[in-house]
Amino acid sequence: MRMLKVLAVAACALALVAPPPALATDYPTRNITMIVPFPPGGASDTAARVVSQQLEKQLGKNIIIENKPGATGNTGARLAASAAPDGYTLLCAALSVWSINAALFKNLPYDPAKDFDHLTIAVRTPNVLVVRKDFPAKDYKEFVEYLKAHPGEVTFASSGSGSSDHLTAELWWQKTDTKANHIPYKGGGPAIADLIGGHADASFANLGNIYPQVHLGKVRALAITSEKRDPLLPEVPTLAELGLQGAEVYSWQALGGPKGMPEDVRTKLATEMVKALKEPSVKEAFAKTGFEIVANTPEEFRAFQAGEIARWKEVVAKGNIPSP
């Protein structure tokens, strides 16, 4: 009995000096890796670096950007999904990784809905329907009429087969009952260059990439896929204004981590990311490139993603679009 009392006292003493379990207030205790599944210089890479610069100030640790391109983003996404769910490996990726690839690939090496803890959709930007400056149609209505009168003759440039701008065009063709000749390029830059050079007729180009060319008069903008007119192109009407409903499309960048992160770490990351995105300097940096801040909750991110996956699966099936 005396021995039991001695052991009990010793246990209490050890409890008093033992270190407490790690809490979110202690996180992070070391540098964080943020995987970007695309090459440097792209939209996902830019988003990751802008957000990370502010997060580093808030968290007090470095955030190391690792570009892991390949297989339309699938390579880097798989690496992020299979990392330890401790909050020290994160993913910053575009809608292709979070939604479109689920529609395009039959055997993804990850499940975009189930293999990640969702943190926030950081930013979004619409696409702009543009035509070469000397195209015969002068406005949106004339353009639709021209396509119907010349089925399959008008060439549409995109940044690649299965890309967001390609699928935006496919969605638009389905809703307007038109069809064009799709020309996939290896990136948005070459697609826009050929449009400017008159080697392609039209494109649904990313706002950030195309608005300088619109202002310079190198291409003409007929419509925008946003819910309301954009400050960078205030004279360009939305598709909804022009009578086409259900064609709002955004290219978005979102942040997440491997499934199973500790709840307190996950909550802290989501909170700090939203705080970073609402910083005036961050908002200004994104606005210059045509992006608007979203900064939604993990729950809102998951719900939006589910709708996007369903939408693009329908578009891909109707358009009979093959895997890239």
Secondary structure, 3 states (H helix, E strand, C coil): CHHHHHHHHHHHHHHHHCCCCCCCCCCCCCCEEEEECCCCCCHHHHHHHHHHHHHHHHHCCCEEEEECCCHHHHHHHHHHHCCCCCCCEEEEEEHHHHHHHHHHCCCCCCCCCCCEEEEEEEEEEEEEEEEECCCCCCCHHHHHHHHHHCCCCCEEEECCCCCHHHHHHHHHHHHHCCCCEEEECCCHHHHHHHHHCCCCCEEEEEHHHHHHHHHCCCEEEEEECCCCCCCCCCCCCECCCCCCCCCCCEEEEEEEEECCCCHHHHHHHHHHHHHHHCCHHHHHHHHCCCCEECCCCHHHHHHHHHHHHHHHHHHHHHHCCCCC
